[in-house]
Amino acid sequence: MSERMRYTDEEIAVIDGVIGFLYPRMQDESLRSSYRSVHEHLHSGSVDAADLRRIGNALAFTDPGQCTSFHKESYRDMTVLRLKTEAMLRTV
């Protein structure tokens, strides 16, 4: 991962929350294993391109696809996090 761009502790918490939301719904053990690795890599600071792709997929999967006034701030934060993930992926 680029040394210039890293996830903040708050962003890591959001990503962990998204993964935690999706994890129980994952049926495939290899998929579950890959997201366990993402979690470990996030906390050790060793996120690689495969992790970034998985993070991007998880964020995209939880995107409601619409912005209502009730969810406006959360939607904006998730969009910013997705864009940051995409930018980080381009620098790897």
C-alpha positions as CSV (number, residue, x, y, z in Angstrom):
1,M,0.0,0.0,0.0
2,S,1.2,3.5,-0.7
3,E,3.0,5.2,2.2
4,R,1.3,8.4,1.3
5,M,-2.2,7.2,1.7
6,R,-3.4,5.1,4.6
7,Y,-6.7,4.4,6.3
8,T,-7.3,6.3,9.5
9,D,-8.4,4.5,12.6
10,E,-11.9,5.7,12.1
11,E,-11.9,4.4,8.5
12,I,-10.6,1.0,9.7
13,A,-13.4,0.9,12.2
14,V,-16.0,1.5,9.4
15,I,-14.4,-1.1,7.2
16,D,-14.4,-3.6,10.1
17,G,-18.0,-2.8,10.7
18,V,-18.9,-3.5,7.1
19,I,-16.9,-6.7,7.1
20,G,-18.5,-7.7,10.4
21,F,-22.0,-7.0,8.9
22,L,-21.3,-9.1,5.9
23,Y,-19.2,-11.9,7.5
24,P,-22.0,-13.9,9.0
25,R,-23.7,-14.0,5.6
26,M,-20.8,-15.4,3.8
27,Q,-21.3,-19.1,3.0
28,D,-18.0,-19.9,1.2
29,E,-15.2,-20.7,3.7
30,S,-12.5,-19.3,1.3
31,L,-14.4,-16.0,1.1
32,R,-14.6,-15.9,4.9
33,S,-10.9,-16.7,5.2
34,S,-10.0,-13.9,2.8
35,Y,-12.0,-11.3,4.8
36,R,-10.4,-12.6,8.0
37,S,-7.1,-11.8,6.3
38,V,-8.3,-8.3,5.3
39,H,-9.2,-7.7,9.0
40,E,-5.8,-8.8,10.2
41,H,-4.0,-6.8,7.5
42,L,-5.9,-3.6,8.3
43,H,-4.8,-3.8,11.9
44,S,-1.2,-4.7,11.1
45,G,-0.9,-2.0,8.4
46,S,0.0,-4.5,5.7
47,V,-3.0,-4.0,3.3
48,D,-2.2,-5.1,-0.2
49,A,-3.9,-4.9,-3.6
50,A,-6.1,-8.0,-3.0
51,D,-7.2,-6.6,0.3
52,L,-8.1,-3.2,-1.3
53,R,-10.2,-5.0,-3.9
54,R,-12.0,-7.0,-1.2
55,I,-12.6,-3.8,0.8
56,G,-13.9,-2.0,-2.3
57,N,-16.2,-5.0,-3.0
58,A,-17.6,-5.0,0.5
59,L,-18.1,-1.2,0.5
60,A,-19.9,-1.4,-2.9
61,F,-22.1,-4.3,-1.7
62,T,-23.3,-2.3,1.3
63,D,-23.9,0.9,-0.8
64,P,-27.7,1.6,-0.7
65,G,-27.5,3.2,-4.1
66,Q,-29.4,6.2,-3.0
67,C,-29.0,9.2,-0.7
68,T,-31.9,10.3,1.5
69,S,-31.7,13.2,3.9
70,F,-31.7,10.8,6.8
71,H,-28.6,8.9,5.5
72,K,-26.9,11.8,3.8
73,E,-23.8,12.0,6.0
74,S,-23.3,8.3,6.2
75,Y,-23.7,7.9,2.5
76,R,-21.2,10.7,1.9
77,D,-18.7,9.1,4.3
78,M,-19.1,5.7,2.6
79,T,-18.7,7.2,-0.8
80,V,-15.5,9.0,0.3
81,L,-14.1,5.7,1.7
82,R,-14.9,3.9,-1.5
83,L,-13.1,6.6,-3.5
84,K,-10.1,6.5,-1.2
85,T,-10.0,2.7,-1.6
86,E,-10.1,3.1,-5.4
87,A,-7.3,5.7,-5.3
88,M,-5.2,3.5,-3.1
89,L,-5.7,0.6,-5.4
90,R,-4.4,2.7,-8.3
91,T,-1.2,3.5,-6.5
92,V,-0.3,-0.2,-5.7
